[in-house]
Amino acid sequence: MTVPELFQAAQRIVATSYEPLIIYIEAALIYLALSSVLSALQVRLEGHFGRYGGFVKASS
């Protein structure tokens, strides 16, 4: 799910519920949670592969 998809879904909900602040805050928190988890995973993967010298380069 991309950011525009997330906020388009939020806009559709706002159109029916008329509570934009709550809906947009929830969408922002969902985005924050997803990006934080993916960022932490990336840091762990970089640390893991960096410990062993990174990816193996093809010899020419």
C-alpha positions as CSV (number, residue, x, y, z in Angstrom):
1,M,0.0,0.0,0.0
2,T,1.4,3.3,-1.0
3,V,1.0,6.7,0.7
4,P,-1.5,8.0,-2.0
5,E,-3.6,4.9,-1.6
6,L,-3.6,5.2,2.2
7,F,-4.7,8.8,2.0
8,Q,-7.3,8.2,-0.7
9,A,-8.9,5.6,1.5
10,A,-8.8,8.1,4.3
11,Q,-10.5,10.7,2.1
12,R,-13.3,8.2,1.2
13,I,-13.9,7.5,4.9
14,V,-13.9,11.2,5.7
15,A,-16.5,11.8,3.0
16,T,-18.9,9.5,4.9
17,S,-18.0,10.1,8.5
18,Y,-17.3,13.9,8.5
19,E,-14.5,13.5,11.1
20,P,-11.4,14.4,9.1
21,L,-8.9,15.1,11.9
22,I,-9.4,11.7,13.6
23,I,-9.2,9.8,10.3
24,Y,-6.1,11.6,9.0
25,I,-4.3,11.1,12.3
26,E,-5.1,7.4,12.1
27,A,-3.8,7.3,8.6
28,A,-0.6,9.1,9.6
29,L,-0.1,6.7,12.6
30,I,-0.5,3.7,10.2
31,Y,2.1,5.2,7.9
32,L,4.4,5.9,10.8
33,A,4.1,2.3,12.1
34,L,4.7,0.7,8.7
35,S,7.7,3.0,7.9
36,S,9.2,2.4,11.3
37,V,9.0,-1.3,11.0
38,L,10.5,-1.3,7.5
39,S,13.3,1.1,8.5
40,A,14.2,-1.1,11.5
41,L,14.2,-4.2,9.3
42,Q,16.5,-2.4,6.8
43,V,19.0,-1.4,9.5
44,R,19.1,-5.0,10.7
45,L,19.7,-6.4,7.2
46,E,22.4,-3.8,6.5
47,G,24.1,-4.7,9.8
48,H,23.9,-8.4,9.0
49,F,25.3,-8.2,5.5
50,G,27.9,-5.6,6.5
51,R,29.2,-7.9,9.2
52,Y,30.1,-10.5,6.5
53,G,31.6,-8.2,4.0
54,G,28.5,-7.5,2.1
55,F,27.3,-9.1,-1.0
56,V,29.7,-11.2,-3.1
57,K,30.8,-9.4,-6.2
58,A,31.2,-11.3,-9.4
59,S,34.8,-11.7,-10.6
60,S,35.6,-10.7,-14.1
